[in-house]
Amino acid sequence: IRIMGMVIVIDGYNVLRSIPTQEDQISEQDRQEFIKILSYYSKLKSHKIILVFDAGPYEWPNQERKKGIYIMYSGAHESADDC
């Protein structure tokens, strides 16, 4: 019997803003590094991770899968809290 991991939903910008840095803004490099860390954790623990970001590259909500992480963007008119 194989026990599957849990599903973890993360509000990406809330977590990234809680990390003390010298930068005022979260860069694309910061986001990609965060995705890389979550991907490693997901594989290590066999958890499914859904990462939600406010806004995104499109007008409307959309999603993608990158490095085994499900990434959802709320779209230009919504907040990640609404997804």
C-alpha positions in Angstrom: 0.0 0.0 0.0 1.4 3.4 -1.0 0.2 6.4 1.0 0.1 9.5 -1.1 1.2 12.9 0.2 -1.1 15.8 1.0 -2.1 18.7 -1.1 -0.6 22.1 0.0 -1.9 25.4 -1.3 0.5 28.4 -1.0 -0.2 32.1 -1.6 3.1 32.8 -3.3 3.5 36.5 -2.7 2.4 36.2 0.9 5.2 33.7 1.6 7.8 35.6 -0.5 7.0 38.9 1.2 7.5 37.3 4.7 11.1 36.5 3.8 13.4 39.4 4.9 15.4 40.7 1.9 17.1 43.8 0.9 14.9 44.2 -2.1 11.5 46.0 -2.0 10.1 44.0 -4.9 10.0 40.3 -5.6 11.9 39.6 -8.8 11.2 36.9 -11.3 14.5 35.3 -10.1 13.0 35.1 -6.6 9.9 33.5 -7.9 11.8 30.9 -9.9 14.0 30.1 -7.0 10.9 29.6 -4.8 9.4 27.3 -7.4 12.7 25.3 -7.5 12.6 24.9 -3.7 9.0 23.9 -3.6 9.6 21.4 -6.4 12.4 19.8 -4.4 10.2 19.6 -1.3 7.2 18.2 -3.3 9.3 15.4 -4.6 11.0 14.7 -1.2 7.7 14.5 0.6 5.4 13.2 -2.2 3.1 16.2 -1.7 1.2 18.0 -4.4 1.8 21.7 -4.3 -0.5 24.4 -5.7 1.1 27.8 -5.8 -1.1 30.8 -6.3 0.1 34.2 -7.4 -1.9 37.5 -7.6 -2.1 38.9 -11.2 0.0 37.0 -13.7 0.9 37.3 -17.3 -2.7 37.3 -18.6 -5.9 39.4 -18.1 -7.9 36.4 -16.8 -7.0 33.6 -14.3 -4.8 30.8 -15.8 -2.5 28.1 -14.7 0.6 26.2 -15.6 2.7 23.3 -14.3 6.4 23.9 -13.8 8.9 21.5 -12.2 6.0 19.4 -10.9 4.3 22.4 -9.2 0.9 23.6 -10.2 1.0 27.4 -10.5 -2.2 29.4 -10.7 -2.4 33.1 -11.5 -5.4 35.0 -10.4 -5.5 37.3 -13.4 -5.3 41.1 -13.6 -8.6 41.7 -11.9 -8.5 39.2 -9.0 -6.5 38.5 -5.9 -4.9 35.1 -5.1 -7.3 35.2 -2.1 -10.2 34.9 -4.6 -8.8 31.7 -6.3 
